[in-house]
């Protein structure tokens, strides 16, 4: 995303397997931005939230920041972009009680001025829309965007998310060229080992987005985004003039 400063937030659940994936994804994103924009101010935070719904304020007895680091972020200015990594579904985000708790998290982390917010969570977006109205249950992304917009003009970002899976995988799920000095290539890795059967085949996700993790952290973040298939893609929303809108142009700044 094109912004002046960046915040990455990982929502932890207490489940070691889930949290490792969230952590790996956060570091993979940070690594990408540090490589591409070495002077961009950034902050990386991991939080564990309590289960109280309808929260009005951060509750230090159940909400906590579990880890974090920064690069001059507090002293920087300019447009703010935020990635929130979590496990999710159409029903909601794992580790987040409800939309109010999400808002309180952003407020506590001093991120309410966010202009672009990308929700890196499985099936967090996508609903049937007819004549401008949601048919059936709105998605997690839709509900979050609606809630943030209704809180006032201090937090009305363009929001993006996927209506399909988003995952972090390690390099064992990818095949390598015979020459290990070459970069990994995406594709099916065939093996005779029973424990390796059924590994993810990223070649099946045309239009995929893969981001390498930093040295010592070989994970990749992978989001299925086949542009030729409207049933699986990245979606964009904005709350503007009292209504939800699709906002591709506002997101890309092109």
C-alpha atoms as one frame of an Amber mdcrd trajectory, in Angstrom:
protein
   0.000   0.000   0.000   1.161   3.537  -0.740   1.424   5.353   2.607   3.979
   7.488   4.448   4.167   5.338   7.582   3.177   1.788   8.368   1.784  -0.134
  11.332   1.526  -3.940  11.468  -0.615  -5.507  14.193  -0.789  -9.230  14.909
  -3.742 -10.469  16.978  -2.701 -13.436  19.116  -5.098 -16.092  20.409  -3.053
 -18.196  22.822  -3.084 -21.078  20.346   0.615 -21.780  19.572  -0.013 -23.014
  16.026  -2.260 -20.095  15.095  -0.016 -17.539  16.773   3.098 -18.786  14.981
   1.355 -18.239  11.671   0.267 -14.735  12.683   3.763 -13.870  13.878   5.388
 -15.231  10.725   3.008 -13.270   8.517   3.679 -10.039  10.386   7.435 -10.423
  10.046   7.096 -11.336   6.372   5.186  -8.109   5.694   7.638  -6.038   7.716
  10.553  -7.587   5.831   8.956  -6.684   2.503   8.497  -3.036   3.449  11.929
  -2.678   5.028  13.484  -3.999   1.804  11.423  -1.809  -0.523  11.243   1.339
   1.586  14.170   1.368   4.046  13.370   4.909   5.226   9.646   4.353   5.871
   8.754   4.703   9.578   7.064   1.572  10.926   5.781  -0.072  14.062   5.116
  -3.761  14.713   2.795  -4.753  17.577   1.349  -8.033  18.807  -1.719  -7.886
  21.016  -3.834 -10.360  22.952  -7.349  -9.095  23.603  -9.894 -10.146  26.177
 -13.294 -11.542  25.288 -15.438  -8.703  26.659 -17.816  -7.498  23.972 -18.952
  -3.927  23.507 -15.747  -2.683  25.130 -15.532   1.069  25.531 -11.893   1.315
  26.548  -8.738  -0.770  26.727  -8.951  -3.077  29.755  -5.474  -3.633  31.172
  -6.745  -6.648  33.138  -7.588  -8.593  29.996  -6.015  -6.711  27.058  -2.258
  -6.629  26.580   0.511  -5.844  24.126   2.609  -8.994  24.054   5.511  -7.745
  21.943   6.475  -4.835  19.740   9.188  -2.806  18.047   9.342   0.433  16.134
  11.454   2.554  13.803  10.846   6.199  14.607   7.118   5.693  14.081   5.979
   7.862  17.004   7.825  10.920  15.735   6.730  10.555  12.103   3.845  12.172
  10.249   1.956  11.633   7.022  -0.615   9.129   5.770  -0.896   5.963   7.855
  -1.378   2.431   6.583  -2.251  -0.455   8.921  -2.119  -4.218   8.393  -4.006
  -6.333  10.932  -3.158 -10.032  10.848  -5.555 -12.469  12.483  -7.289 -15.778
  11.939 -10.781 -15.183  10.696 -13.928 -16.090   8.843 -17.187 -14.493   7.759
 -18.269 -14.828  11.395 -15.468 -12.711  12.820 -11.816 -12.506  13.833 -10.226
 -14.986  16.223  -9.041 -13.116  19.302 -11.298 -10.097  18.716 -14.545  -9.970
  20.727 -16.406  -7.722  18.290 -16.132  -4.517  16.256 -15.994  -2.382  19.406
 -12.962  -4.295  20.664 -11.260  -3.799  17.287 -11.876  -0.041  17.531 -10.510
   0.060  21.090  -7.392  -1.784  19.915  -6.709   0.805  17.201  -7.389   3.611
  19.671  -5.016   2.194  22.275  -2.278   1.748  19.689  -2.877   5.348  18.517
  -3.813   4.211  15.006  -7.215   5.875  14.593  -5.786   8.230  11.970  -5.362
   5.247   9.615  -6.082   6.004   5.950  -5.713   2.455   4.595  -6.392  -0.683
   6.618  -5.768  -4.142   5.203  -7.243  -7.084   7.076  -5.017 -10.110   6.486
  -7.447 -12.812   7.600  -9.130 -15.746   5.922 -12.522 -15.109   4.310 -12.866
 -11.730   6.016 -14.581 -10.085   3.026 -17.268 -10.918   0.516 -21.049 -10.887
   0.629 -23.858 -10.828  -1.859 -24.776  -7.246  -2.758 -27.918  -6.375  -4.702
 -28.965  -2.825  -5.559 -26.386  -1.527  -3.103 -27.670  -3.597  -0.164 -26.137
  -6.632   1.537 -28.066  -9.822   0.927 -27.627 -12.214   3.837 -25.007 -11.795
   6.547 -22.391  -9.063   6.034 -18.727 -10.058   6.191 -16.279  -9.290   8.980
 -14.678  -6.570   6.867 -18.034  -4.991   6.061 -19.060  -4.898   9.721 -15.719
  -3.437  10.810 -15.776  -0.740   8.136 -19.373   0.161   9.020 -18.603   0.347
  12.744 -15.465   2.439  12.343 -17.261   4.823  10.011 -20.094   5.349  12.460
 -17.694   6.321  15.261 -16.934   9.637  13.599 -14.581  11.144  11.102 -11.471
  10.310  13.126 -11.355   6.781  11.693 -12.807   6.177   8.243 -10.141   4.290
   6.326 -10.348   2.539   3.007 -10.361  -1.149   3.994  -9.242  -4.224   2.081
  -9.559  -7.952   2.699  -9.856 -11.307   0.947 -12.937 -13.431   0.377 -10.717
 -16.531   0.242  -7.876 -17.970   2.262  -4.812 -16.057   3.416  -2.063 -18.147
   4.942   1.561 -18.247   5.910   3.472 -21.263   4.668   7.051 -22.409   5.051
   9.480 -23.311   2.324   8.851 -27.031   2.793   5.575 -26.448   0.985   7.429
 -25.210  -2.086   9.781 -26.987  -4.406  13.328 -25.745  -4.854  15.548 -25.741
  -7.902  18.339 -28.308  -7.798  20.738 -25.430  -7.356  19.935 -24.155  -3.861
  21.499 -20.797  -4.666  18.530 -20.007  -6.890  15.324 -18.571  -5.437  12.454
 -20.891  -4.644   9.868 -21.398  -7.351   6.159 -21.720  -6.730   4.714 -25.036
  -7.725   3.706 -28.482  -6.590   6.283 -30.355  -4.581   5.904 -34.082  -5.216
   7.255 -36.456  -2.622   7.075 -40.129  -1.724   7.089 -39.389   1.984   3.683
 -40.018   3.550   4.078 -37.172   6.018   4.559 -34.721   3.166   1.531 -35.728
   1.128  -1.131 -33.145   0.606   1.179 -30.157   0.970  -0.133 -26.878  -0.375
   0.235 -26.395  -4.109   0.474 -22.618  -4.590   0.556 -23.110  -8.347  -3.186
 -23.683  -8.080  -3.731 -20.071  -7.049  -3.252 -17.910 -10.115  -2.767 -14.261
  -9.240  -1.297 -15.273  -5.896   0.548 -12.883  -3.627   3.614 -14.331  -1.940
   5.938 -12.386   0.337   9.205 -13.762   1.702   9.995 -13.662   5.393  13.287
 -12.212   6.709  16.486 -14.201   7.080  16.085 -16.892   9.683  12.312 -16.865
   9.182  11.653 -18.798   5.955   7.889 -18.378   5.964   5.928 -16.840   3.148
   2.594 -15.099   3.336   0.323 -16.237   0.543  -3.083 -14.869  -0.427  -5.156
 -16.420  -3.161  -6.298 -13.701  -5.505  -7.121 -15.047  -8.989  -8.059 -11.911
 -10.878  -9.854 -13.944 -13.511 -12.239 -15.482 -10.971 -14.622 -13.014  -9.350
 -15.562 -15.517  -6.659 -12.084 -15.327  -5.126 -10.415 -11.970  -4.844  -9.348
  -9.007  -2.775 -12.182  -6.597  -1.952 -12.154  -2.934  -0.939 -14.677  -0.957
   1.125 -15.059   2.580   2.376 -17.607   4.245   4.634 -18.424   7.571   3.014
 -21.407   9.928   3.184 -23.238   7.544   5.478 -22.967   4.523   3.199 -20.617
   1.670   2.346 -18.878   1.923  -1.006 -16.440  -0.037  -3.143 -13.191   1.911
  -3.246 -10.571   0.504  -5.624  -9.334   3.899  -6.806  -8.939   5.293  -3.292
  -6.865   2.286  -2.280  -4.412   2.212  -5.156  -3.918   5.984  -5.458  -3.468
   5.492  -9.199
